[in-house]
Amino acid sequence: MTIHANQSQSEDQKFGGETLDPYENLAQAIILQAVKDYRLTDDEAELAEIERFFRSGWFGVLSKVDPEYLIKKLRKEKQK
C-alpha cells in the first residue's frame, strides 16, 4: 500500500476495509510487535515481561482484546 502525504481521506488510511486513524494504526502496530516478540522468543523472562504488558492498563487502552484469551492462544501456539 502506498501512502501519500496529501491523502484525500483526511489523514485516515484504509486498512482491512476499515478506516483507521494514525493512532489506531500505531496501537495495532504496538500490539502486533508484542505478539511477534512473544512468538519468536523462548526466554522465560521475556515471555513474562510481554505477558505483563498484555495484562497492563496500557494494553487495555490500546486494545479491546481480552489479554487472558490472547495469552492462552499464544501459549498454545508455543506448545506445538
NORDAUR-V873967 format. One record per residue. N is the residue number from 1. RES is the residue in one small letter. OMEGA is omega in whole degrees, 0 to 359 (999 if undefined). BURIAL is 1 if it has 16 or more other ideal C-beta (glycine too) atoms within 10 Angstrom, else 0. Layout:
BEGIN
n=N res=RES omega=OMEGA burial=BURIAL
n=N res=RES omega=OMEGA burial=BURIAL
END
This chain:
BEGIN
n=1 res=m omega=177 burial=0
n=2 res=t omega=179 burial=0
n=3 res=i omega=181 burial=0
n=4 res=h omega=182 burial=0
n=5 res=a omega=182 burial=0
n=6 res=n omega=181 burial=0
n=7 res=q omega=180 burial=0
n=8 res=s omega=182 burial=0
n=9 res=q omega=177 burial=0
n=10 res=s omega=176 burial=0
n=11 res=e omega=178 burial=0
n=12 res=d omega=179 burial=0
n=13 res=q omega=175 burial=0
n=14 res=k omega=180 burial=0
n=15 res=f omega=177 burial=0
n=16 res=g omega=179 burial=0
n=17 res=g omega=179 burial=0
n=18 res=e omega=176 burial=0
n=19 res=t omega=181 burial=0
n=20 res=l omega=175 burial=0
n=21 res=d omega=184 burial=0
n=22 res=p omega=180 burial=0
n=23 res=y omega=176 burial=0
n=24 res=e omega=176 burial=0
n=25 res=n omega=179 burial=0
n=26 res=l omega=179 burial=0
n=27 res=a omega=179 burial=1
n=28 res=q omega=181 burial=0
n=29 res=a omega=179 burial=0
n=30 res=i omega=181 burial=0
n=31 res=i omega=179 burial=1
n=32 res=l omega=178 burial=0
n=33 res=q omega=178 burial=0
n=34 res=a omega=178 burial=1
n=35 res=v omega=178 burial=1
n=36 res=k omega=179 burial=0
n=37 res=d omega=180 burial=0
n=38 res=y omega=182 burial=1
n=39 res=r omega=187 burial=0
n=40 res=l omega=184 burial=0
n=41 res=t omega=172 burial=0
n=42 res=d omega=180 burial=0
n=43 res=d omega=184 burial=0
n=44 res=e omega=180 burial=0
n=45 res=a omega=179 burial=0
n=46 res=e omega=177 burial=0
n=47 res=l omega=179 burial=1
n=48 res=a omega=179 burial=0
n=49 res=e omega=179 burial=0
n=50 res=i omega=177 burial=1
n=51 res=e omega=175 burial=1
n=52 res=r omega=177 burial=0
n=53 res=f omega=181 burial=1
n=54 res=f omega=181 burial=1
n=55 res=r omega=186 burial=0
n=56 res=s omega=174 burial=0
n=57 res=g omega=179 burial=0
n=58 res=w omega=177 burial=0
n=59 res=f omega=179 burial=1
n=60 res=g omega=176 burial=0
n=61 res=v omega=184 burial=0
n=62 res=l omega=189 burial=1
n=63 res=s omega=175 burial=0
n=64 res=k omega=180 burial=0
n=65 res=v omega=176 burial=0
n=66 res=d omega=184 burial=0
n=67 res=p omega=180 burial=1
n=68 res=e omega=176 burial=0
n=69 res=y omega=180 burial=0
n=70 res=l omega=180 burial=1
n=71 res=i omega=179 burial=1
n=72 res=k omega=180 burial=0
n=73 res=k omega=180 burial=0
n=74 res=l omega=177 burial=1
n=75 res=r omega=179 burial=0
n=76 res=k omega=177 burial=0
n=77 res=e omega=183 burial=0
n=78 res=k omega=181 burial=0
n=79 res=q omega=183 burial=0
n=80 res=k omega=999 burial=0
END
